[in-house]
Amino acid sequence: MPSLKDLKNRIDSVKSTQKITKAMQMVAAAKLRRAQDAAEAARPYAERMGKVLAALGAVYDGQENAPVLLGGTGKDQVHLLVVATGERGLAGGFNSSIARLAREHAAKLLGQGKTVKILTVGRKGNDILKRQYPDHIVDTFNFREVKQVGFTQAQLVTDKILAMFNAGEFDVATLYFAKFGSVISQVPTAQQLIPAKLPTKAEGQAEAPSVPYEYEPSEEAIVEDLLPRNIAVQVLRALLENSASFYGAQMSAMDNATRNAGEMIGKLQLSYNRQRQAQITKELIEIISGAEAL
């Protein structure tokens, strides 16, 4: 049985931990609002970009001269998995849920005889995936020193993806991230980047005007310019969704940790009081016994 001093030290230690988790919860809550606003602001632009490309891509429907970013290489042998996670932990299952989705897809592809390459965005995803697939990781991006991710970071990732594709290093690229739903809801999501997975014709033309557009320059030239930009926009959206999801998950995890610390303090304090009472009772009995002996 621990002594009173040991119990007192444990209570003080848990109280210190509780202060830390409470402070982290408040910091995450403060950062969550800004990250959530950025993620929600990026969604309409990314969705509209997809609809515009869906409308413009109709000119290549059934044609063999479609851009490779739109139509693909015609092969499905080499897959690039772009796994975007957080730079830090202490966020519950946020990082592991994204990595788990990527691992399941990788295992399925390898089981089919495909070649898998992994590009990680975020330190935690790299740490998780290199345990099982160290030889499949081709590169990693670490934005830990960046206070708020933006288009600059998304463009760095996009340039790497396009450079690998132009070099013929993969056929299909899929992006993994967590879509922000709420503080307690972050949905691991897989989105195909190359070939471009555009909305269906009905979805892409849902808001089309009755008067058709005339494009200048041609539709083909616009599509060639928008396809690389669309990849950067989708990567940016994923990074912003991840940022909001991370702070939401961290806020929830730190709230649970603070509650658990409070419960532990209560149990330790109860044990401390019981042991202290037993010790006082024992001392009183010894005093009374000594007095009776006299």
C-alpha positions in Angstrom: 0.0 0.0 0.0 1.5 3.4 -0.9 2.3 5.8 1.9 0.6 9.1 2.5 3.6 10.9 0.9 3.4 8.8 -2.2 -0.4 9.4 -2.5 0.2 13.2 -2.0 2.9 13.2 -4.7 0.6 11.4 -7.1 -2.3 13.8 -6.5 0.0 16.7 -7.1 1.3 15.1 -10.3 -2.2 14.4 -11.7 -3.2 18.0 -10.8 -0.3 19.3 -12.8 -1.2 17.1 -15.8 -4.8 18.3 -15.5 -3.7 21.9 -15.8 -1.7 21.0 -18.9 -4.6 19.2 -20.6 -7.0 22.0 -19.7 -4.6 24.6 -21.2 -4.2 22.5 -24.4 -8.0 22.2 -24.6 -8.4 26.0 -24.5 -5.7 26.5 -27.0 -7.2 24.0 -29.4 -10.6 25.6 -29.0 -9.2 29.0 -29.8 -7.4 27.7 -33.0 -10.4 25.6 -34.0 -12.6 28.5 -35.0 -10.1 30.0 -37.4 -9.2 26.6 -38.9 -12.9 25.7 -39.3 -13.7 29.0 -41.0 -10.8 28.4 -43.4 -11.9 24.8 -44.2 -15.5 25.8 -44.8 -14.4 28.7 -47.0 -12.4 26.4 -49.2 -15.2 23.9 -49.8 -17.3 26.0 -52.3 -14.3 26.9 -54.4 -13.1 23.3 -54.6 -16.6 22.1 -55.5 -17.1 24.8 -58.1 -13.7 24.0 -59.6 -14.9 20.4 -60.0 -18.2 21.4 -61.6 -16.4 23.7 -64.1 -14.0 20.9 -65.0 -16.9 18.5 -65.4 -18.6 20.9 -67.8 -15.4 21.6 -69.8 -14.3 17.9 -69.7 -17.5 17.0 -71.6 -15.7 18.0 -74.8 -13.4 14.9 -74.3 -16.2 12.5 -73.7 -15.4 9.4 -75.6 -12.3 10.8 -77.2 -8.8 9.3 -77.0 -6.9 12.6 -77.0 -8.0 13.6 -73.5 -5.3 15.2 -71.3 -3.5 12.5 -69.2 -4.5 14.3 -66.0 -8.1 13.8 -67.0 -8.1 10.5 -68.8 -5.2 8.8 -67.1 -2.3 6.8 -68.6 -4.6 4.0 -69.5 -2.9 1.8 -66.9 -3.7 0.9 -63.3 -0.5 -0.8 -62.1 1.3 1.8 -60.0 -0.6 3.7 -57.3 0.6 6.8 -55.3 -1.1 7.2 -51.9 -0.8 10.8 -50.7 -1.5 10.5 -46.9 -2.1 13.9 -45.1 -2.1 13.7 -41.3 -1.2 16.0 -38.5 2.3 17.1 -37.4 1.5 16.5 -33.7 -0.2 13.9 -31.6 -2.5 14.1 -28.5 -5.5 14.2 -30.8 -7.2 10.9 -30.0 -7.5 8.7 -33.1 -7.2 11.5 -35.6 -3.9 10.5 -37.2 -4.3 6.7 -36.8 -7.8 6.7 -38.5 -6.3 8.4 -41.6 -3.3 6.1 -41.7 -5.6 3.0 -41.1 -7.6 3.9 -44.2 -4.5 4.3 -46.3 -3.0 1.0 -44.9 -6.2 -0.9 -45.8 -6.1 0.5 -49.4 -2.4 -0.3 -49.7 -2.9 -3.8 -48.4 -5.7 -4.3 -50.9 -3.7 -3.0 -53.8 -0.6 -5.1 -52.9 -2.9 -8.2 -52.7 -3.9 -7.5 -56.3 -0.3 -7.4 -57.4 -0.2 -3.6 -57.8 2.8 -1.4 -57.0 2.2 1.1 -54.1 4.1 4.3 -53.4 3.3 6.5 -50.4 3.8 10.2 -50.1 3.2 11.5 -46.6 2.2 15.0 -45.6 2.7 15.4 -41.9 5.1 13.8 -39.4 2.7 11.6 -37.6 1.5 9.8 -40.7 5.1 9.1 -41.7 5.8 7.7 -38.3 2.8 5.4 -38.4 3.2 4.1 -42.0 6.9 3.6 -42.0 6.4 0.8 -39.4 4.6 -1.3 -41.9 5.6 0.1 -45.3 9.1 1.7 -44.9 10.2 0.7 -48.4 7.1 2.2 -50.0 7.5 5.7 -48.7 9.0 7.8 -51.5 9.0 11.2 -49.8 7.5 13.2 -46.9 6.5 16.8 -46.2 6.8 18.3 -42.8 5.0 21.6 -42.1 5.5 21.6 -38.3 7.0 25.1 -38.3 4.2 26.6 -40.4 1.6 28.3 -38.1 -1.2 28.1 -40.7 -1.0 26.0 -43.8 -2.0 27.7 -47.1 -1.7 27.6 -50.8 2.1 27.7 -50.6 2.3 24.4 -48.8 -0.4 22.9 -51.1 1.6 23.9 -54.2 4.8 22.2 -52.8 2.9 18.9 -52.5 1.2 19.4 -55.9 4.6 20.1 -57.6 6.0 16.9 -56.2 2.9 14.9 -57.4 3.0 16.4 -60.9 6.7 15.9 -61.2 6.4 12.2 -60.3 3.4 11.8 -62.7 5.2 13.5 -65.6 8.2 11.2 -64.9 5.9 8.2 -65.3 6.4 7.0 -61.7 2.7 6.2 -61.1 -0.7 5.8 -62.9 -3.2 6.7 -60.2 -2.9 9.1 -57.2 -5.3 9.1 -54.3 -5.4 11.6 -51.5 -6.2 10.7 -47.9 -7.3 13.2 -45.3 -10.0 13.8 -42.6 -13.0 15.8 -43.5 -14.2 18.1 -40.7 -17.7 17.5 -39.5 -17.7 18.7 -36.0 -15.6 18.7 -32.8 -16.5 15.0 -32.3 -16.8 14.0 -36.0 -13.8 13.8 -38.3 -14.4 11.5 -41.3 -11.3 9.8 -42.9 -11.7 10.4 -46.7 -10.1 9.1 -49.8 -10.2 11.3 -52.9 -8.7 10.3 -56.3 -6.6 13.1 -57.8 -5.2 11.5 -60.9 -6.9 10.7 -63.2 -9.3 13.6 -62.1 -12.4 12.2 -60.4 -14.8 14.9 -61.6 -18.5 15.2 -60.7 -20.9 13.4 -63.0 -22.4 15.3 -65.9 -25.7 15.9 -64.0 -23.9 17.1 -60.9 -21.5 19.3 -62.9 -24.4 20.9 -64.8 -26.8 21.2 -61.9 -26.4 25.0 -61.8 -25.6 25.5 -65.5 -27.3 28.6 -67.0 -29.8 28.3 -69.9 -27.5 30.3 -72.1 -24.3 28.3 -73.0 -20.9 29.9 -72.3 -18.4 30.7 -75.1 -14.9 30.1 -73.9 -11.8 32.2 -74.8 -9.4 30.6 -75.3 -10.8 27.2 -76.3 -12.2 24.6 -73.8 -9.1 22.4 -74.4 -6.7 25.2 -73.4 -8.7 26.0 -70.3 -8.9 22.4 -69.3 -5.1 22.0 -69.7 -4.6 24.9 -67.4 -7.2 24.0 -64.8 -6.3 20.4 -64.3 -3.0 21.1 -62.4 -4.6 23.9 -60.6 -7.5 21.6 -59.5 -5.0 19.2 -57.9 -3.5 22.1 -55.9 -7.0 23.3 -54.9 -7.9 19.8 -53.7 -4.7 19.4 -51.8 -5.2 22.8 -50.2 -8.7 21.8 -49.2 -7.5 18.5 -47.7 -4.8 20.4 -45.6 -7.4 22.9 -44.3 -9.9 20.1 -43.5 -7.1 18.3 -41.7 -6.2 21.4 -39.7 -9.8 21.9 -38.5 -10.2 18.2 -37.8 -6.9 18.0 -35.8 -7.9 20.9 -33.5 -11.4 19.4 -33.1 -10.0 16.0 -32.2 -7.4 17.5 -29.9 -10.0 19.6 -28.2 -12.2 16.6 -27.6 -9.3 14.4 -26.5 -8.0 17.0 -24.0 -11.5 17.5 -22.6 -11.7 13.8 -22.0 -8.2 13.8 -20.5 -9.1 16.6 -18.1 -12.3 14.8 -17.0 -10.3 11.6 -16.4 -7.7 13.5 -14.4 -10.4 14.9 -12.2 -11.9 11.5 -11.6 -8.4 10.1 -10.8 -7.8 13.0 -8.4 -11.0 12.2 -6.6 -10.1 8.5 -6.2 -6.6 9.3 -5.0 -7.9 11.9 -2.6 -10.4 9.4 -1.2 -7.6 6.8 -0.7 -5.5 9.5 0.9 -8.2 10.5 3.3 -9.0 6.9 4.3 -5.4 6.0 4.9 -4.8 9.2 6.9 -7.9 8.5 9.0 -6.7 4.9 9.6 -3.3 6.2 10.6 -4.8 8.8 13.0 -7.1 6.1 14.5 -4.1 3.8 15.0 -2.2 6.6 16.8 -5.1 7.3 19.1 -5.4 3.6 20.0 -1.7 3.5 20.8 -2.0 6.6 23.0 -5.1 5.3 24.8 -3.4 1.9 25.3 -0.4 3.5 26.7 -2.4 5.7 29.1 -4.3 2.6 30.3 -1.1 0.8 30.9 0.0 3.5 33.3 
